[in-house]
Amino acid sequence: MSELITLSDPRSPAAEAYRALRTGVQFAAVDKPIRTLLVASCAAEDGKSAAAANLAVTCAQGGSRVILVDADLRRPAQHTIWKMPNERGFTTLMRDPNALKNPPVQQPKVDLLSILTAGELPPNPADLFGAQRMIEVINSLRDAADLVIFDAPPVLAVSDTALLATKVDAVLLVIRAEATRRDHARRAKETLERLQVRLIGAALTNAPRGSVSQY
């Protein structure tokens, strides 16, 4: 099945769940706007890249200008999900000051959605996320869209996500049913809380439908 379920089967319960997730994010932004959102998982293989991609699709379909950024500079996946080249991308903005004037975003067949793939992978991603220039890049992307969604590495795997989480408006944690360990979820939540970032909640993916009716 396509990882972009919101496009391949927009009437499916899974696609409807992503639209409900979009609504949840919108309600979380009522009191304090969310212009930059980091989507991360507890550990690897939790499905955070697919969740970020589908959330980006539904937000764009809802009328928001969205930039989806692959900020996983160790195991990037968005270029694979969207079947796009990855020679230039997020890291290009860090290395080339002139790139901010014309970011190397790519356009999928979804109105109002732009994709910024990871680009050339650096030897030490943590150095990039900790750099002062990262704030300039984030601000530039935010000015070009209503919502910037960052697909980040797992919280417990590397320090990259912690460094980026302190620079965005909010964080959404992805938990995969029957895969994410309870202790990993607890540790990820505690890690984010220690950073005093705005954790707006968790998205449960791969949950069985059970006896839920079509409606």
C-alpha positions in Angstrom: 0.0 0.0 0.0 1.2 3.5 -0.8 2.6 5.4 2.2 0.7 8.4 0.9 -2.7 7.0 1.8 -4.3 10.5 1.8 -3.6 10.5 -2.0 -3.9 6.9 -3.0 -7.1 6.2 -1.0 -8.5 9.5 0.2 -11.8 7.9 1.3 -10.2 5.3 3.5 -10.4 5.4 7.3 -6.7 6.0 7.5 -7.0 9.1 5.3 -9.9 10.3 7.4 -7.7 9.8 10.5 -5.1 12.1 9.1 -7.7 14.8 8.5 -8.8 14.4 12.1 -5.1 14.8 13.1 -5.0 18.0 11.0 -8.0 19.3 13.0 -6.3 18.4 16.2 -3.2 20.4 15.2 -5.5 23.3 14.3 -7.2 23.3 17.7 -3.8 23.1 19.4 -2.9 26.4 17.6 -6.0 28.3 18.7 -4.4 30.0 21.7 -0.8 30.0 20.4 -0.2 29.8 16.6 1.8 26.9 15.2 3.8 27.9 12.1 6.6 25.4 12.5 5.8 21.8 13.6 8.3 19.0 14.2 7.1 15.5 13.7 9.2 12.8 15.4 9.0 9.3 16.6 10.3 7.6 19.7 12.6 5.2 17.9 13.3 4.0 14.3 10.6 2.3 12.2 7.7 4.0 14.0 6.4 5.5 10.7 7.0 9.2 11.4 8.0 10.0 7.8 4.8 8.7 6.4 2.8 10.4 9.1 4.5 13.8 8.4 3.9 13.4 4.6 0.2 12.6 5.0 -0.3 15.3 7.5 1.3 17.8 5.1 -1.1 16.6 2.3 -4.2 17.1 4.5 -3.0 20.5 5.7 -2.5 21.6 2.1 -5.8 20.2 1.0 -7.3 22.2 3.9 -6.1 25.4 2.3 -2.8 26.1 4.0 0.5 26.7 2.2 2.7 24.0 3.5 6.4 23.2 3.2 7.4 19.7 4.2 11.0 19.5 5.2 13.0 16.3 5.5 15.2 17.2 8.5 16.2 13.6 9.1 19.8 14.0 7.9 20.8 10.4 8.8 18.1 8.3 7.2 16.0 10.7 5.0 12.9 9.2 3.5 10.8 12.0 2.0 12.6 11.8 -1.4 11.8 8.1 -1.5 8.1 8.6 -0.4 7.6 11.3 -3.1 9.9 9.8 -5.7 12.0 12.9 -6.0 15.7 13.7 -6.6 17.7 14.5 -3.5 20.8 16.2 -4.7 19.8 19.6 -3.3 17.6 20.2 -0.3 17.6 21.2 3.4 21.3 21.0 3.8 21.8 23.3 0.7 20.2 26.1 2.7 22.7 25.6 5.5 25.7 25.6 3.1 24.8 28.2 0.6 23.7 31.6 1.8 22.2 32.5 -1.6 20.0 29.4 -1.6 17.6 31.1 0.9 16.6 33.5 -1.9 15.4 30.6 -4.0 15.0 27.4 -1.8 15.4 24.2 -3.8 11.8 23.1 -3.0 10.0 20.6 -5.3 6.4 20.6 -6.2 4.3 17.4 -6.0 0.9 17.1 -7.6 -0.8 18.6 -4.5 -1.8 22.3 -4.6 -0.2 24.5 -1.9 2.3 21.8 -0.9 6.1 22.1 -1.4 8.7 19.4 -0.5 12.2 20.2 0.7 14.2 17.0 0.7 17.2 16.4 2.9 19.9 17.1 0.3 23.5 16.0 0.7 24.0 14.4 4.0 26.6 16.0 6.4 29.2 14.1 8.4 27.8 15.4 11.7 24.2 16.6 11.5 24.1 17.7 15.1 26.6 20.5 14.2 24.1 21.9 11.7 21.1 21.8 14.0 23.1 23.5 16.7 24.3 26.3 14.4 23.0 29.8 14.6 22.2 29.7 10.9 19.6 27.1 11.5 17.3 29.7 13.1 17.8 31.9 9.9 16.8 29.0 7.7 13.7 28.1 9.8 12.6 31.7 9.8 13.0 32.0 6.0 10.9 28.8 5.5 8.2 30.0 7.9 7.9 33.3 6.0 7.3 31.4 2.8 4.4 29.3 4.1 1.5 29.0 6.5 2.9 25.9 8.1 6.4 24.2 7.9 6.4 20.6 8.9 9.8 19.0 9.8 10.3 15.3 9.5 12.9 14.8 12.3 14.9 11.8 13.4 13.7 9.6 16.3 13.9 11.4 19.7 15.9 8.6 21.4 18.3 7.9 18.6 20.3 11.1 18.2 20.6 14.6 19.6 19.5 16.2 16.3 15.8 16.2 17.2 16.4 17.8 20.6 18.4 20.6 19.0 15.7 21.3 16.4 12.8 20.9 18.8 13.9 24.0 20.8 13.7 26.1 17.6 10.2 25.2 16.4 6.7 26.2 17.6 5.5 22.7 18.5 6.3 19.0 18.5 4.1 16.0 17.5 5.2 12.6 18.7 4.4 9.6 16.5 3.7 6.3 18.2 3.2 3.1 16.2 0.6 0.6 17.5 2.1 -2.8 18.3 5.6 -1.5 17.6 6.6 1.4 19.8 7.7 0.2 23.2 6.0 1.8 26.2 9.3 2.7 27.9 10.5 4.3 24.7 7.4 6.4 24.5 7.8 7.4 28.1 11.4 8.3 27.7 10.8 10.3 24.6 8.0 12.3 26.3 10.3 13.0 29.3 13.2 14.0 27.0 11.0 16.6 25.3 9.5 17.8 28.5 13.0 18.4 29.9 13.7 20.6 26.9 10.6 22.6 27.8 9.3 22.4 24.2 5.7 22.6 23.3 4.6 18.9 22.9 1.0 19.1 21.5 0.4 15.4 21.7 0.9 12.0 20.1 -0.4 10.5 16.9 -1.1 6.7 17.0 -0.4 5.1 13.7 -1.0 1.5 12.4 -3.9 1.1 14.8 -6.4 -1.8 13.9 -9.8 -0.7 12.8 -11.5 -3.2 15.0 -15.3 -3.0 14.9 -15.5 0.7 14.0 -18.3 1.3 11.5 -17.7 2.8 8.1 -19.2 6.0 9.3 
